[in-house]
Amino acid sequence: MQSKAVIWWLKIFSICLFVVMFSSCASIIKGGTQVMNVKTDPSQANCVISNLRNGNEVSHITTPSATVLQRGTGYFEKGQYKIDCVKYTLPVL
């Protein structure tokens, strides 16, 4: 009787372990790159996209535009970015 209980618990443990292993695998495999569209109002703004993890400038664009960003920097570290946009206009005289 005791061995049936042990086998039952091992089956439950195995199923739980299987679920945890393969549910987290999607975030590792899904990594790579992603296209990000940037639009501003007014258009023709100059934007700098920076990586928040290391401070490096990733891209310089003029809106409207699209750029490709890394989804993550490691197995469980998602990418974090900051966008700074500036539109300089001349005053009307």
Biopython code that builds the backbone (N, CA, C, O; Angstrom):
import numpy as np
from Bio.PDB.StructureBuilder import StructureBuilder

atoms = [
    (1, "MET", "N", (0.825, -1.191, 0.000)),
    (1, "MET", "CA", (0.000, 0.000, 0.000)),
    (1, "MET", "C", (0.870, 1.255, 0.000)),
    (1, "MET", "O", (0.556, 2.239, -0.670)),
    (2, "GLN", "N", (1.960, 1.211, 0.755)),
    (2, "GLN", "CA", (2.825, 2.389, 0.853)),
    (2, "GLN", "C", (3.538, 2.645, -0.480)),
    (2, "GLN", "O", (3.750, 3.803, -0.841)),
    (3, "SER", "N", (3.906, 1.608, -1.209)),
    (3, "SER", "CA", (4.596, 1.792, -2.484)),
    (3, "SER", "C", (3.670, 2.421, -3.531)),
    (3, "SER", "O", (4.142, 3.171, -4.385)),
    (4, "LYS", "N", (2.372, 2.135, -3.485)),
    (4, "LYS", "CA", (1.434, 2.770, -4.406)),
    (4, "LYS", "C", (1.357, 4.272, -4.155)),
    (4, "LYS", "O", (1.261, 5.058, -5.098)),
    (5, "ALA", "N", (1.399, 4.668, -2.897)),
    (5, "ALA", "CA", (1.372, 6.094, -2.567)),
    (5, "ALA", "C", (2.639, 6.788, -3.052)),
    (5, "ALA", "O", (2.582, 7.909, -3.556)),
    (6, "VAL", "N", (3.769, 6.129, -2.901)),
    (6, "VAL", "CA", (5.035, 6.711, -3.355)),
    (6, "VAL", "C", (5.023, 6.854, -4.876)),
    (6, "VAL", "O", (5.429, 7.889, -5.405)),
    (7, "ILE", "N", (4.568, 5.841, -5.567)),
    (7, "ILE", "CA", (4.497, 5.889, -7.026)),
    (7, "ILE", "C", (3.541, 6.990, -7.473)),
    (7, "ILE", "O", (3.824, 7.701, -8.438)),
    (8, "TRP", "N", (2.418, 7.136, -6.783)),
    (8, "TRP", "CA", (1.451, 8.185, -7.123)),
    (8, "TRP", "C", (2.088, 9.564, -6.964)),
    (8, "TRP", "O", (1.937, 10.419, -7.836)),
    (9, "TRP", "N", (2.795, 9.786, -5.859)),
    (9, "TRP", "CA", (3.444, 11.081, -5.639)),
    (9, "TRP", "C", (4.555, 11.334, -6.658)),
    (9, "TRP", "O", (4.755, 12.470, -7.087)),
    (10, "LEU", "N", (5.269, 10.295, -7.042)),
    (10, "LEU", "CA", (6.297, 10.458, -8.068)),
    (10, "LEU", "C", (5.684, 10.844, -9.411)),
    (10, "LEU", "O", (6.252, 11.658, -10.139)),
    (11, "LYS", "N", (4.542, 10.270, -9.742)),
    (11, "LYS", "CA", (3.851, 10.640, -10.975)),
    (11, "LYS", "C", (3.410, 12.103, -10.936)),
    (11, "LYS", "O", (3.594, 12.835, -11.909)),
    (12, "ILE", "N", (2.837, 12.521, -9.826)),
    (12, "ILE", "CA", (2.401, 13.921, -9.670)),
    (12, "ILE", "C", (3.605, 14.857, -9.785)),
    (12, "ILE", "O", (3.544, 15.873, -10.478)),
    (13, "PHE", "N", (4.690, 14.512, -9.108)),
    (13, "PHE", "CA", (5.898, 15.330, -9.153)),
    (13, "PHE", "C", (6.437, 15.413, -10.583)),
    (13, "PHE", "O", (6.836, 16.487, -11.032)),
    (14, "SER", "N", (6.452, 14.291, -11.297)),
    (14, "SER", "CA", (6.955, 14.261, -12.667)),
    (14, "SER", "C", (6.105, 15.135, -13.584)),
    (14, "SER", "O", (6.639, 15.861, -14.423)),
    (15, "ILE", "N", (4.814, 15.067, -13.428)),
    (15, "ILE", "CA", (3.921, 15.885, -14.246)),
    (15, "ILE", "C", (4.148, 17.370, -13.970)),
    (15, "ILE", "O", (4.225, 18.170, -14.902)),
    (16, "CYS", "N", (4.256, 17.736, -12.699)),
    (16, "CYS", "CA", (4.504, 19.144, -12.341)),
    (16, "CYS", "C", (5.842, 19.620, -12.892)),
    (16, "CYS", "O", (5.940, 20.727, -13.420)),
    (17, "LEU", "N", (6.857, 18.796, -12.771)),
    (17, "LEU", "CA", (8.180, 19.143, -13.277)),
    (17, "LEU", "C", (8.140, 19.327, -14.795)),
    (17, "LEU", "O", (8.741, 20.265, -15.318)),
    (18, "PHE", "N", (7.455, 18.463, -15.490)),
    (18, "PHE", "CA", (7.302, 18.557, -16.941)),
    (18, "PHE", "C", (6.628, 19.869, -17.336)),
    (18, "PHE", "O", (7.078, 20.550, -18.257)),
    (19, "VAL", "N", (5.561, 20.216, -16.645)),
    (19, "VAL", "CA", (4.831, 21.444, -16.954)),
    (19, "VAL", "C", (5.715, 22.668, -16.730)),
    (19, "VAL", "O", (5.746, 23.569, -17.569)),
    (20, "VAL", "N", (6.424, 22.710, -15.623)),
    (20, "VAL", "CA", (7.284, 23.864, -15.316)),
    (20, "VAL", "C", (8.414, 23.978, -16.332)),
    (20, "VAL", "O", (8.721, 25.077, -16.794)),
    (21, "MET", "N", (9.024, 22.875, -16.678)),
    (21, "MET", "CA", (10.154, 22.914, -17.617)),
    (21, "MET", "C", (9.730, 23.426, -18.989)),
    (21, "MET", "O", (10.428, 24.252, -19.577)),
    (22, "PHE", "N", (8.616, 22.958, -19.503)),
    (22, "PHE", "CA", (8.234, 23.321, -20.851)),
    (22, "PHE", "C", (7.448, 24.620, -20.935)),
    (22, "PHE", "O", (7.345, 25.191, -22.021)),
    (23, "SER", "N", (6.901, 25.099, -19.856)),
    (23, "SER", "CA", (6.238, 26.402, -19.914)),
    (23, "SER", "C", (7.262, 27.521, -19.908)),
    (23, "SER", "O", (7.032, 28.554, -20.536)),
    (24, "SER", "N", (8.370, 27.356, -19.230)),
    (24, "SER", "CA", (9.404, 28.391, -19.215)),
    (24, "SER", "C", (10.264, 28.340, -20.467)),
    (24, "SER", "O", (10.943, 29.317, -20.781)),
    (25, "CYS", "N", (10.252, 27.253, -21.174)),
    (25, "CYS", "CA", (11.063, 27.104, -22.371)),
    (25, "CYS", "C", (10.618, 28.067, -23.462)),
    (25, "CYS", "O", (11.446, 28.502, -24.263)),
    (26, "ALA", "N", (9.354, 28.408, -23.517)),
    (26, "ALA", "CA", (8.848, 29.291, -24.563)),
    (26, "ALA", "C", (9.500, 30.663, -24.493)),
    (26, "ALA", "O", (9.771, 31.265, -25.532)),
    (27, "SER", "N", (9.753, 31.165, -23.308)),
    (27, "SER", "CA", (10.366, 32.487, -23.203)),
    (27, "SER", "C", (11.818, 32.469, -23.661)),
    (27, "SER", "O", (12.335, 33.494, -24.105)),
    (28, "ILE", "N", (12.481, 31.329, -23.562)),
    (28, "ILE", "CA", (13.866, 31.231, -24.024)),
    (28, "ILE", "C", (13.894, 31.123, -25.545)),
    (28, "ILE", "O", (14.670, 31.815, -26.205)),
    (29, "ILE", "N", (13.065, 30.273, -26.089)),
    (29, "ILE", "CA", (13.060, 30.037, -27.525)),
    (29, "ILE", "C", (12.497, 31.232, -28.279)),
    (29, "ILE", "O", (12.949, 31.528, -29.386)),
    (30, "LYS", "N", (11.533, 31.916, -27.710)),
    (30, "LYS", "CA", (10.847, 33.011, -28.381)),
    (30, "LYS", "C", (11.739, 34.243, -28.518)),
    (30, "LYS", "O", (11.354, 35.191, -29.203)),
    (31, "GLY", "N", (12.899, 34.264, -27.901)),
    (31, "GLY", "CA", (13.806, 35.403, -27.934)),
    (31, "GLY", "C", (14.062, 35.907, -29.342)),
    (31, "GLY", "O", (13.218, 35.721, -30.219)),
    (32, "GLY", "N", (15.167, 36.521, -29.575)),
    (32, "GLY", "CA", (15.480, 37.021, -30.905)),
    (32, "GLY", "C", (15.197, 38.499, -31.003)),
    (32, "GLY", "O", (15.485, 39.265, -30.083)),
    (33, "THR", "N", (14.629, 38.893, -32.126)),
    (33, "THR", "CA", (14.399, 40.311, -32.382)),
    (33, "THR", "C", (12.922, 40.586, -32.623)),
    (33, "THR", "O", (12.128, 39.680, -32.875)),
    (34, "GLN", "N", (12.580, 41.874, -32.537)),
    (34, "GLN", "CA", (11.208, 42.301, -32.812)),
    (34, "GLN", "C", (11.257, 43.679, -33.447)),
    (34, "GLN", "O", (12.036, 44.540, -33.038)),
    (35, "VAL", "N", (10.420, 43.874, -34.445)),
    (35, "VAL", "CA", (10.320, 45.175, -35.116)),
    (35, "VAL", "C", (9.434, 46.079, -34.269)),
    (35, "VAL", "O", (8.355, 45.671, -33.839)),
    (36, "MET", "N", (9.890, 47.310, -34.029)),
    (36, "MET", "CA", (9.114, 48.278, -33.271)),
    (36, "MET", "C", (8.886, 49.508, -34.147)),
    (36, "MET", "O", (9.837, 50.136, -34.612)),
    (37, "ASN", "N", (7.621, 49.841, -34.364)),
    (37, "ASN", "CA", (7.253, 51.037, -35.130)),
    (37, "ASN", "C", (7.193, 52.235, -34.192)),
    (37, "ASN", "O", (6.670, 52.141, -33.082)),
    (38, "VAL", "N", (7.731, 53.358, -34.649)),
    (38, "VAL", "CA", (7.730, 54.581, -33.849)),
    (38, "VAL", "C", (7.077, 55.686, -34.670)),
    (38, "VAL", "O", (7.517, 55.996, -35.777)),
    (39, "LYS", "N", (6.024, 56.273, -34.115)),
    (39, "LYS", "CA", (5.336, 57.402, -34.751)),
    (39, "LYS", "C", (5.223, 58.521, -33.728)),
    (39, "LYS", "O", (5.025, 58.262, -32.541)),
    (40, "THR", "N", (5.347, 59.757, -34.179)),
    (40, "THR", "CA", (5.193, 60.908, -33.286)),
    (40, "THR", "C", (4.268, 61.929, -33.953)),
    (40, "THR", "O", (4.065, 61.913, -35.167)),
    (41, "ASP", "N", (3.731, 62.792, -33.141)),
    (41, "ASP", "CA", (2.913, 63.889, -33.635)),
    (41, "ASP", "C", (3.467, 65.176, -33.047)),
    (41, "ASP", "O", (3.277, 65.415, -31.855)),
    (42, "PRO", "N", (4.128, 66.001, -33.807)),
    (42, "PRO", "CA", (4.296, 66.016, -35.250)),
    (42, "PRO", "C", (5.353, 64.995, -35.699)),
    (42, "PRO", "O", (6.207, 64.565, -34.924)),
    (43, "SER", "N", (5.257, 64.634, -36.969)),
    (43, "SER", "CA", (6.216, 63.681, -37.526)),
    (43, "SER", "C", (7.558, 64.366, -37.759)),
    (43, "SER", "O", (7.715, 65.556, -37.484)),
    (44, "GLN", "N", (8.506, 63.617, -38.259)),
    (44, "GLN", "CA", (9.867, 64.090, -38.540)),
    (44, "GLN", "C", (10.635, 64.452, -37.274)),
    (44, "GLN", "O", (11.520, 65.308, -37.308)),
    (45, "ALA", "N", (10.303, 63.807, -36.159)),
    (45, "ALA", "CA", (11.058, 64.004, -34.918)),
    (45, "ALA", "C", (12.280, 63.098, -34.941)),
    (45, "ALA", "O", (12.225, 61.992, -35.480)),
    (46, "ASN", "N", (13.366, 63.554, -34.365)),
    (46, "ASN", "CA", (14.581, 62.753, -34.250)),
    (46, "ASN", "C", (14.529, 61.997, -32.930)),
    (46, "ASN", "O", (14.350, 62.595, -31.869)),
    (47, "CYS", "N", (14.688, 60.677, -33.002)),
    (47, "CYS", "CA", (14.581, 59.830, -31.810)),
    (47, "CYS", "C", (15.852, 59.013, -31.612)),
    (47, "CYS", "O", (16.489, 58.570, -32.567)),
    (48, "VAL", "N", (16.197, 58.830, -30.350)),
    (48, "VAL", "CA", (17.306, 57.977, -29.961)),
    (48, "VAL", "C", (16.732, 56.883, -29.066)),
    (48, "VAL", "O", (16.061, 57.174, -28.076)),
    (49, "ILE", "N", (16.998, 55.628, -29.416)),
    (49, "ILE", "CA", (16.552, 54.496, -28.607)),
    (49, "ILE", "C", (17.761, 53.956, -27.878)),
    (49, "ILE", "O", (18.775, 53.625, -28.492)),
    (50, "SER", "N", (17.646, 53.869, -26.547)),
    (50, "SER", "CA", (18.757, 53.425, -25.700)),
    (50, "SER", "C", (18.383, 52.167, -24.946)),
    (50, "SER", "O", (17.229, 51.978, -24.560)),
    (51, "ASN", "N", (19.371, 51.305, -24.737)),
    (51, "ASN", "CA", (19.204, 50.104, -23.933)),
    (51, "ASN", "C", (19.346, 50.504, -22.469)),
    (51, "ASN", "O", (20.382, 51.038, -22.072)),
    (52, "LEU", "N", (18.313, 50.251, -21.659)),
    (52, "LEU", "CA", (18.359, 50.639, -20.251)),
    (52, "LEU", "C", (19.310, 49.772, -19.427)),
    (52, "LEU", "O", (19.764, 50.204, -18.367)),
    (53, "ARG", "N", (19.615, 48.581, -19.879)),
    (53, "ARG", "CA", (20.486, 47.685, -19.105)),
    (53, "ARG", "C", (21.942, 48.144, -19.129)),
    (53, "ARG", "O", (22.633, 48.067, -18.113)),
    (54, "ASN", "N", (22.414, 48.623, -20.292)),
    (54, "ASN", "CA", (23.826, 49.013, -20.369)),
    (54, "ASN", "C", (24.029, 50.469, -20.791)),
    (54, "ASN", "O", (25.165, 50.943, -20.822)),
    (55, "GLY", "N", (22.957, 51.183, -21.113)),
    (55, "GLY", "CA", (23.058, 52.593, -21.471)),
    (55, "GLY", "C", (23.482, 52.861, -22.904)),
    (55, "GLY", "O", (23.583, 54.021, -23.303)),
    (56, "ASN", "N", (23.732, 51.823, -23.689)),
    (56, "ASN", "CA", (24.167, 52.016, -25.078)),
    (56, "ASN", "C", (23.023, 52.512, -25.952)),
    (56, "ASN", "O", (21.873, 52.106, -25.789)),
    (57, "GLU", "N", (23.369, 53.409, -26.892)),
    (57, "GLU", "CA", (22.394, 53.851, -27.871)),
    (57, "GLU", "C", (22.261, 52.756, -28.920)),
    (57, "GLU", "O", (23.248, 52.320, -29.512)),
    (58, "VAL", "N", (21.028, 52.320, -29.140)),
    (58, "VAL", "CA", (20.762, 51.201, -30.033)),
    (58, "VAL", "C", (20.434, 51.681, -31.435)),
    (58, "VAL", "O", (20.840, 51.058, -32.417)),
    (59, "SER", "N", (19.695, 52.792, -31.538)),
    (59, "SER", "CA", (19.238, 53.235, -32.845)),
    (59, "SER", "C", (18.962, 54.732, -32.843)),
    (59, "SER", "O", (18.548, 55.296, -31.831)),
    (60, "HIS", "N", (19.195, 55.367, -33.984)),
    (60, "HIS", "CA", (18.831, 56.766, -34.240)),
    (60, "HIS", "C", (17.867, 56.744, -35.424)),
    (60, "HIS", "O", (18.205, 56.239, -36.494)),
    (61, "ILE", "N", (16.671, 57.290, -35.233)),
    (61, "ILE", "CA", (15.673, 57.258, -36.297)),
    (61, "ILE", "C", (14.986, 58.610, -36.419)),
    (61, "ILE", "O", (15.029, 59.426, -35.498)),
    (62, "THR", "N", (14.356, 58.837, -37.560)),
    (62, "THR", "CA", (13.484, 59.988, -37.785)),
    (62, "THR", "C", (12.093, 59.434, -38.054)),
    (62, "THR", "O", (11.906, 58.601, -38.941)),
    (63, "THR", "N", (11.121, 59.906, -37.281)),
    (63, "THR", "CA", (9.772, 59.344, -37.354)),
    (63, "THR", "C", (9.013, 59.862, -38.572)),
    (63, "THR", "O", (9.296, 60.958, -39.055)),
    (64, "PRO", "N", (8.060, 59.094, -39.068)),
    (64, "PRO", "CA", (7.706, 57.737, -38.652)),
    (64, "PRO", "C", (8.737, 56.744, -39.179)),
    (64, "PRO", "O", (9.249, 56.900, -40.287)),
    (65, "SER", "N", (9.032, 55.741, -38.391)),
    (65, "SER", "CA", (10.052, 54.776, -38.770)),
    (65, "SER", "C", (9.851, 53.478, -38.006)),
    (65, "SER", "O", (9.014, 53.388, -37.107)),
    (66, "ALA", "N", (10.627, 52.486, -38.376)),
    (66, "ALA", "CA", (10.626, 51.204, -37.671)),
    (66, "ALA", "C", (12.071, 50.824, -37.394)),
    (66, "ALA", "O", (12.969, 51.162, -38.165)),
    (67, "THR", "N", (12.289, 50.132, -36.310)),
    (67, "THR", "CA", (13.620, 49.659, -35.963)),
    (67, "THR", "C", (13.510, 48.258, -35.385)),
    (67, "THR", "O", (12.445, 47.859, -34.915)),
    (68, "VAL", "N", (14.591, 47.523, -35.419)),
    (68, "VAL", "CA", (14.623, 46.154, -34.905)),
    (68, "VAL", "C", (15.361, 46.161, -33.569)),
    (68, "VAL", "O", (16.486, 46.650, -33.466)),
    (69, "LEU", "N", (14.701, 45.606, -32.542)),
    (69, "LEU", "CA", (15.284, 45.563, -31.198)),
    (69, "LEU", "C", (15.422, 44.123, -30.730)),
    (69, "LEU", "O", (14.638, 43.257, -31.119)),
    (70, "GLN", "N", (16.418, 43.875, -29.897)),
    (70, "GLN", "CA", (16.600, 42.563, -29.275)),
    (70, "GLN", "C", (15.538, 42.376, -28.202)),
    (70, "GLN", "O", (15.291, 43.285, -27.410)),
    (71, "ARG", "N", (14.911, 41.210, -28.170)),
    (71, "ARG", "CA", (13.892, 40.940, -27.149)),
    (71, "ARG", "C", (14.499, 40.749, -25.775)),
    (71, "ARG", "O", (13.864, 41.085, -24.775)),
    (72, "GLY", "N", (15.699, 40.224, -25.696)),
    (72, "GLY", "CA", (16.308, 39.988, -24.399)),
    (72, "GLY", "C", (17.814, 39.895, -24.505)),
    (72, "GLY", "O", (18.377, 39.767, -25.592)),
    (73, "THR", "N", (18.457, 39.963, -23.338)),
    (73, "THR", "CA", (19.914, 39.906, -23.294)),
    (73, "THR", "C", (20.418, 38.600, -22.711)),
    (73, "THR", "O", (21.628, 38.378, -22.660)),
    (74, "GLY", "N", (19.533, 37.743, -22.278)),
    (74, "GLY", "CA", (19.915, 36.456, -21.705)),
    (74, "GLY", "C", (18.700, 35.569, -21.643)),
    (74, "GLY", "O", (17.647, 35.909, -22.183)),
    (75, "TYR", "N", (18.836, 34.446, -20.995)),
    (75, "TYR", "CA", (17.729, 33.501, -20.942)),
    (75, "TYR", "C", (16.483, 34.084, -20.296)),
    (75, "TYR", "O", (15.378, 33.876, -20.797)),
    (76, "PHE", "N", (16.636, 34.808, -19.197)),
    (76, "PHE", "CA", (15.466, 35.285, -18.471)),
    (76, "PHE", "C", (15.471, 36.793, -18.287)),
    (76, "PHE", "O", (14.746, 37.306, -17.434)),
    (77, "GLU", "N", (16.264, 37.515, -19.062)),
    (77, "GLU", "CA", (16.320, 38.974, -18.956)),
    (77, "GLU", "C", (15.694, 39.587, -20.208)),
    (77, "GLU", "O", (16.259, 39.504, -21.298)),
    (78, "LYS", "N", (14.528, 40.200, -20.041)),
    (78, "LYS", "CA", (13.883, 40.832, -21.191)),
    (78, "LYS", "C", (14.563, 42.158, -21.509)),
    (78, "LYS", "O", (15.153, 42.795, -20.637)),
    (79, "GLY", "N", (14.470, 42.557, -22.759)),
    (79, "GLY", "CA", (15.053, 43.822, -23.178)),
    (79, "GLY", "C", (14.254, 44.997, -22.629)),
    (79, "GLY", "O", (13.025, 44.961, -22.581)),
    (80, "GLN", "N", (14.968, 46.035, -22.220)),
    (80, "GLN", "CA", (14.323, 47.259, -21.729)),
    (80, "GLN", "C", (14.959, 48.439, -22.445)),
    (80, "GLN", "O", (16.181, 48.591, -22.470)),
    (81, "TYR", "N", (14.104, 49.268, -23.027)),
    (81, "TYR", "CA", (14.591, 50.367, -23.842)),
    (81, "TYR", "C", (13.921, 51.679, -23.456)),
    (81, "TYR", "O", (12.829, 51.703, -22.888)),
    (82, "LYS", "N", (14.611, 52.771, -23.784)),
    (82, "LYS", "CA", (14.083, 54.116, -23.558)),
    (82, "LYS", "C", (14.155, 54.853, -24.889)),
    (82, "LYS", "O", (15.146, 54.750, -25.613)),
    (83, "ILE", "N", (13.096, 55.597, -25.206)),
    (83, "ILE", "CA", (13.066, 56.378, -26.446)),
    (83, "ILE", "C", (12.978, 57.854, -26.086)),
    (83, "ILE", "O", (12.078, 58.271, -25.357)),
    (84, "ASP", "N", (13.908, 58.635, -26.598)),
    (84, "ASP", "CA", (13.897, 60.097, -26.433)),
    (84, "ASP", "C", (13.728, 60.713, -27.808)),
    (84, "ASP", "O", (14.550, 60.494, -28.698)),
    (85, "CYS", "N", (12.658, 61.488, -27.985)),
    (85, "CYS", "CA", (12.378, 62.125, -29.275)),
    (85, "CYS", "C", (12.356, 63.643, -29.126)),
    (85, "CYS", "O", (11.861, 64.183, -28.137)),
    (86, "VAL", "N", (12.907, 64.316, -30.139)),
    (86, "VAL", "CA", (12.952, 65.779, -30.145)),
    (86, "VAL", "C", (12.577, 66.257, -31.534)),
    (86, "VAL", "O", (13.033, 65.711, -32.539)),
    (87, "LYS", "N", (11.739, 67.285, -31.578)),
    (87, "LYS", "CA", (11.367, 67.911, -32.858)),
    (87, "LYS", "C", (11.680, 69.396, -32.728)),
    (87, "LYS", "O", (11.044, 70.115, -31.956)),
    (88, "TYR", "N", (12.662, 69.838, -33.489)),
    (88, "TYR", "CA", (13.025, 71.247, -33.472)),
    (88, "TYR", "C", (12.272, 71.963, -34.597)),
    (88, "TYR", "O", (12.274, 71.516, -35.744)),
    (89, "THR", "N", (11.640, 73.064, -34.254)),
    (89, "THR", "CA", (10.955, 73.868, -35.270)),
    (89, "THR", "C", (11.463, 75.292, -35.182)),
    (89, "THR", "O", (11.842, 75.770, -34.113)),
    (90, "LEU", "N", (11.464, 75.949, -36.302)),
    (90, "LEU", "CA", (11.878, 77.349, -36.337)),
    (90, "LEU", "C", (10.670, 78.226, -36.032)),
    (90, "LEU", "O", (9.563, 77.927, -36.482)),
    (91, "PRO", "N", (10.864, 79.297, -35.279)),
    (91, "PRO", "CA", (9.734, 80.178, -35.007)),
    (91, "PRO", "C", (9.299, 80.922, -36.270)),
    (91, "PRO", "O", (10.120, 81.254, -37.125)),
    (92, "VAL", "N", (8.027, 81.169, -36.366)),
    (92, "VAL", "CA", (7.481, 81.916, -37.498)),
    (92, "VAL", "C", (7.663, 83.398, -37.211)),
    (92, "VAL", "O", (7.271, 83.887, -36.152)),
    (93, "LEU", "N", (8.256, 84.104, -38.154)),
    (93, "LEU", "CA", (8.497, 85.551, -37.962)),
    (93, "LEU", "C", (7.429, 86.387, -38.563)),
    (93, "LEU", "O", (7.488, 87.614, -38.487)),
]
sb = StructureBuilder()
sb.init_structure("model")
sb.init_model(0)
sb.init_chain("A")
sb.init_seg("    ")
for serial, (resi, resn, name, xyz) in enumerate(atoms, 1):
    if name == "N":
        sb.init_residue(resn, " ", resi, " ")
    sb.init_atom(name, np.array(xyz, "f"), 0.0, 1.0, " ", f" {name:<3s}", serial, name[0])
structure = sb.get_structure()
